[in-house]
Amino acid sequence: MTDHLLHDDYMDAVASALDAAGLTADDGWTEVLHGHQLEGVQTYEANERLHSGAWPYGVVVTWNQHDGWQYAAVRRGGAPEQGRELIADLTPPPAVVAEAVSSLVAGRLDQIPTRWDREVHPGWEHAEAFADALDEWNTDHAAGTSGGSGTPTTT
């Protein structure tokens, strides 16, 4: 049995929003990289759901507590390209992530909402507690940012 990770609830809420929007990822997981970086990953394989011109080999959507939401095209052979910012805010509401992923998989990069309207999409109900927990995690793990254990923990 794996431990519950700090960001699991947020990633679960995002996965639920993606599912509700018909954007269920082909694979998804959370992990702790190098003992300090919290990461959530959603992968979309090349298939009829993806815009073939934009994502001929698939696309990966990731979140971490330093960079927030990013995406990367998958190269031939399966390795992702360098990540690009998907949404400018660190922890936007799950519905906002789903909107951005909807535009992303359709190849409408110019329509990705990089910022979100707080009147249209109020924040995630657990956002404040999550932000506090992230601050505490980052403080507690600041010494580990130059190495850490190197052993990913996944759920």
N, C-alpha and C positions, 0 to 999 in steps of 0.2 A: 504494500500500500504506500502511496506517495503522500507527502505532506501537502497541505493546502498552502499555496503560495499567496503572497500579499496581493497580487494583481489578478488572481483567479476570478474573483467576483466581477470585476470590471470586464475582463475578457469574456466571461460567461454572458454578461448582459449584452455585450457587443455581438457575440455569436447568436444570441436570441434575436436581436434586431436584424441581423443579416438573414437568419432563417425566415423571419416574418416577411422580409422583403423579397424572398425567393432567391437569396444570394448565399445559400449555404456553401461554405468553403469545402473543397475536396479533402482538405486536411487542416488541422489546427491544433496548436498546443501552447503551453506556457512553460517557461523555464527560467532558471537563474544562470546566466553565463558568467564564468570567471569568478563566481562567488559574490558578485555584487550587482550585475546588470539584470534587471527584471525584463523579460521579453515575452511578448505574445505574438504568435505567427498564424496567419490564415493563408493557405495556398489555393490557387485556382489554376487547374491544369488546362492546357489547350483543348478546348472542345467547343461545342456549338454555343455555349453561354458567353464565351469571350469573343471580342472583336478580333478576328484573325489577323487583320492588318496591324493592329496595335500590339497584340500579344500572341504571336505565332507559336510560342513555346510555353505560354502561361505567364502568370504574374503572382507575386508574393506581396502580401500586405503585412506589415509588422508594426509593433508598438514597443517602445521601451521608455523608461522613466526619464531619460535625458533628451531624447529626440522626438518623442511623441509618435504620431502615426506617419509611416513612410510606405512607399511601394517600390517595387523593383521588377522590371521585366526579367523573365527567365530566359537565359541564353540556350542555344542548341547545346544539348548535353546535360542540362539541368541546373547549372550554377546561376544564381541571380546576379544581375548587374548591380552597380552601386545604387543604394536607396535614394529616393527623392521624397521631399516633403509632400504628404498627402493633405494634412490639416494642420494649421498653424498652432492650434491650442493643444496643450499636453493631454488633457482628458475631456474631450468633448462628449456630449451625450451620445449614447449608442446609436440613436436614430440619425444623428449627423454623420457618424462613421458609415452607416448603411447608405445614406445618400451619396457620400463621396465614393464608396465602393461601387455603387450602381453606375455612376458616371465613368468610373475607372474601367470596369469590365466591358462597358459598351464602347470604349475607345474615345469617349468624349472628354478628353483631358482638359479642354478649355471650360468645361462646365462643372468641374470639381469645386465644391464650396470650400475653399481653403480657410475661411472663417465662418462662424455660425452666428445667426441672429438669435440672441437670448430671449427675445419675445416670442419668436416662432417655436424655438426649441429650448424650453427651460433646461437647466443643468440636470445631470444625472442625480437622482435623489441621494446617493451615497458619495457624491463628489467631494464634499468638504472633508469627510472622515478619511476618504481615500487619499486626498492631498496631504492631510496631516500624517497619515501612515507612511506615505512616500517620503515626506520630509524627514521623518524619524529614521526610515530605512537608509536614506542617503547619508544622513549624519553618522549612523552606526556603521555603515560600510564604506565611508570615505577613504579609509586607509587601504581598502582592498581594490581601489580603482586602478592600481598599477599592476595588478597580477591576480590575486585571489586564488581560489583553489583550482580553477580550470576545469572543474567537474560540473557539467550542467545538471540541474535538477529539473525534471519535467513532470507534468501532470497530464 
